[in-house]
Amino acid sequence: MEEKKETLTIIGAGLAGCEAAWQAANRGISVSLYEMRPEVSTGAHTGGDLGELVCSNSLGSNLKDRASGVLKEELRLAGSLLVNCAETAAVPAGNALAVDRKIFSREIEKHIINHPNITLIRKEVRKIPDDGTVIIASGPLSSPAISDEIKRLCGTNNLFFFDAIAPIVEHSSINLNIAYEGSRYSKDPDDTGDYINCPFTKEEYETFVEALVNAERIPLKSFEEAINSGVTAGKKTFFEGCLPVEVLAARSVQSLAFGPMRPVGLIDPRTGKRPWAVLQLRQDNLSGSLYNLVGFQTNLLQKEQERVFRMIPGLENAQFIRYGQMHRNTYICAPGVLNASLQMINHPSVFFAGQLCGVEGYMGNIAAGLLAGINAARQIKGDDLLVLPKEMISGALFHYISTAEAKHFQPMKANFGILPPLSEKIRSKRERYVKYSERALENAALFFKENDC
């Protein structure tokens, strides 16, 4: 009798889950990929699309002297499905990789459902299987049932922080007699740029900030109250990387002008001067009909979003296709729970992937899915698990989440600061980043070649 092959169970068909499924399936493993949407909603997703992007449509910089650009190149070297899908669905975004959300999800689903080794099951998983290899990639909006199961496995309570979605407006409703096209620091006078910029005078800015700070917000639940103080240190309940714009604005009148509305490098061609502050709009779909308000994640009531955001110069008649929204996110305190292979220390048949394991950013989620998928396949085959070199951005991320001090642990995104120091001291930051990049990609190419990835 032919021996029955083990099936890999993956819970969640977001960025990490889909990447993990693809990597394992390409290594000959039979995969059952579970997705509860659209049968069970998260309250933030709009439907059942695989790999749906809830927040920004940008996957970060493509430049190889930027950490996110290096991470993308590492994933390309490893044969990432989702990076390939993103490039197919790319929309203009300067030196960044941004996508048309629908085309991106469609590309992912096409590859997943047509792979002979992947079975997509539209059903909520309420209990983590006790036997067989499992990847938990249910994401920061995991259902209550699976969250309870994660708590049971980890032996500790999950940590909560809050994310927020930025509004999207119709391009046709933007007043281009006021707003202007252009990318930051562009030196080409004929380059219209990939962003639309809404310029503020000092008076307009201060009036806007006052209205924003005093606008009515969605009432917070008891576990959401920390958002009002914007706390970030250690095991707090909020990660500042997605701080709502009204909370940031409340810190001081100039917080936005030195943050998401900083005007540096954005000369208004009509005046020849730098505005006091600038809101940037970024293309959100391939046709260019939709634009999102960059950095304007919000917890305002919908009627207040219309009132306050229409005070932005150029958006006085804005038509909102999607309103900003507040939702709770979940991640585990990975140190002491996971090792750098993303395998659970106390439950070796279970792997975590994506934002749940404490990585931040779309590319970090994809990278975690890629490594978890590869290692789950290797475990099923009886091979040694892979631990990526710490000199790689992805390797440094997974080393960080598995070894950081637990009491100060918070989600981490791709950055050069988590890499081991260079052997030589380089004063210039740009030259130092280039060296980090070169070292990371040299290590990645050698590692993936040696391990047949």
MARROKE-67102 format. One record per residue (C-alpha): x negated, y negated, z; residue in one letter. Coordinates in steps of 0.2 Angstrom, whole numbers, plus 5000, padded with zeros to 4 digits. Layout:
N
XYZA/...
***
This chain:
453
500050005000M/499449834996E/498949725011E/500149575013K/499149415011K/499349285025E/500349125021T/499748955027L/501148855035T/500948665032I/502248555042I/502448385033G/502348345014A/501648165016G/499948115010L/498948235022A/500148385020G/500148375001C/498248355000E/498048505012A/499248615002A/498348574986W/496648614993Q/497148775001A/498148834986A/496748794974N/495648914985R/496949054982G/497949034998I/499849054998S/500548895005V/502248865013S/502448675013L/503848605024Y/504648435022E/506148385033M/506648235022R/507948195015P/508948315026E/508248235042V/507748055040S/506347965049T/507147795050G/505747715040A/505647825024H/506947785010T/507147965004G/506348135001G/504948084990D/503248174993L/501848064999G/503047915001E/502047755005L/503047675019V/501947525022C/500847435009S/500647504992N/498747464993S/497547614996L/496147484999G/494547434991S/493747524976N/492047434979L/490647554984K/489947424996D/491647435006R/491947575018A/493647625010S/492847614993G/491547744999V/492847855006L/493747854990K/492147904981E/491848044993E/493648114990L/493348104971R/491848204973L/492848334983A/494248344970G/495648254979S/497348274971L/498048114979L/496648004973V/496848064956N/498748034957C/498447864964A/497347814949E/498747874937T/499947764946A/498847614948A/499447434947V/498347284945P/497547234962A/495847154959G/494547264966N/495747374976A/496747524972L/498647494973A/499947604966V/501747604959D/502547694974R/503847794963K/502547844950I/501347894964F/502648004973S/503148084956R/501448124951E/501148214968I/502748314967E/502448364949K/500748444955H/501448524971I/503048604964I/502048674948N/500648754958H/500948944958P/500248954976N/501348824984I/503148844990T/504048684994L/505348705008I/506548565012R/506848605030K/506448535047E/505248645057V/505748635075R/504548765082K/502648785078I/502348965073P/501449075086D/500649175073D/499649135057G/498748985052T/499648815053V/499248635048I/500248505057I/500348355046A/502148285051S/501448115052G/501647965064P/503547975062L/503748155068S/505448225073S/505848235092P/505748425090A/504048445082I/503448305094S/503948415109D/503048555101E/501448455099I/501548405117K/501648585122R/500148635111L/499048485116C/499448505135G/499548315136T/500848185132N/500648105114N/500247925113L/501347795105F/500947635095F/502047535083F/501947505065D/502847385055A/503447365036I/503147215026A/504547145015P/504647154996I/505347024985V/505847014967E/504546934956H/505846844946S/506346754962S/504646674966I/504446494961N/502846494951L/502946304950N/502346304968I/501546474970A/500046514959Y/499146674953E/497346704958G/496146824968S/495146764982R/493346694978Y/493746714959S/492446604949K/493246634932D/494346484928P/495346594915D/495646734927D/497446724933T/497046854947G/498046994954D/498946904968Y/500246774969I/499746634982N/501046534992C/500046374998P/500546275014F/500146105019T/499746075037K/501446015041E/502346155031E/501246285040Y/501546215058E/503446205054T/503446385048F/502446455063V/503646375075E/505146455066A/504346625065L/503846625083V/505646575089N/506646685076A/507746825083E/506946995083R/507647175084I/507947215102P/506547325108L/506747495117K/505947515134S/504447605126F/504247465113E/504047325125E/502147325124A/502347245107I/502747075115N/500947065122S/500047145107G/498947245119V/497647355110T/496347425122A/496147605126G/497647715128K/498847575125K/500547595116T/500047485101F/498747485088F/498347305082E/497947355064G/499847345061C/500247195073L/501947115068P/501646945061V/502746855073E/501746935088V/500146875080L/500846695077A/501346685095A/499546695101R/499146525095S/499746405081V/498146445071Q/498146635072S/498946665055L/497846535047A/496346635053F/497146795050G/498346855036P/498546675029M/496746625029R/496546505014P/494646535011V/494246564993G/495946524986L/495846354978I/497546284972D/497246244953P/498646114954R/497746004967T/495946074966G/495946094984K/496046234997R/497746235005P/497946235024W/498546415024A/499046535010V/500246685010L/499746814997Q/500946924987L/500347084980R/501147184966Q/502047324972D/502647424956N/501847464939L/503047344930S/502647194941G/504447164946S/504147184964L/502947094976Y/502547124994N/502146995007L/500347045012V/500047065031G/501847015035F/502447175044Q/503847115055T/505147155068N/506347005064L/508147035061L/508547045042Q/509546875042K/508046795051E/506846865038Q/507846785024E/507946615034R/506146605040V/505246685025F/506246575013R/505346425021M/503746495013I/503246374998P/503746464982G/504946584991L/506346464994E/507546574983N/506646744986A/507746894983Q/507247034996F/507247214989I/506647285005R/506647205022Y/505247225035G/505647355048Q/504947405065M/504647595069H/503747695082R/502247795077N/501447945085T/499648015086Y/498748135098I/497248095109C/496048195098A/494548205109P/494648365119G/496048425108V/495248445091L/493448475085N/492648395070A/493348525058S/495148465063L/495448635072Q/496248635089M/495048685102I/496248795112N/497348855098H/496048895084P/497448945072S/498148765072V/497448615062F/497948435063F/497948325048A/498348145044G/498847995055Q/499348115069L/497548165072C/497047985075G/496347925059V/497047755051E/497447705033G/498047805018Y/496347865013M/495947925030G/497548025030N/497148095013I/495348145019A/496048225034A/497248325023G/495848375012L/494648445026L/496148535035A/496648615019G/494948675015I/494548735033N/496248825034A/495848915018A/494148965024R/494849025041Q/496149135032I/494649205021K/493549235036G/492249105031D/491448975043D/492348815044L/491548655037L/491048505047V/490648355036L/488948265038P/489148115050K/488248005037E/489848015026M/491247895030I/492448045031S/491248145042G/490947995054A/492847975055L/493148155061F/491648155072H/492347995080Y/494048065084I/493348225091S/492048155102T/492647975107A/492947945126E/494747995128A/495247855140K/494747725127H/495247825112F/496347735099Q/496547765080P/495047735069M/495047685051K/493547695038A/492247575043N/490347565042F/490147535061G/490547725065I/489047785054L/487347835062P/486147685060P/484947675045L/483147725047S/482647555042E/483247385049K/484147285035I/484647105040R/485747065026S/487447145029K/487847165011R/486247255008E/486447365023R/488247415017Y/487447465000V/486247575009K/487547655020Y/488547685004S/487147764995E/486647875009R/488547925012A/488747974993L/487048064992E/487548165007N/489348195000A/488748254983A/487448374991L/488648445004F/490148474992F/488948554979K/488148674993E/489848724999N/490648744982D/492048614985C/
***
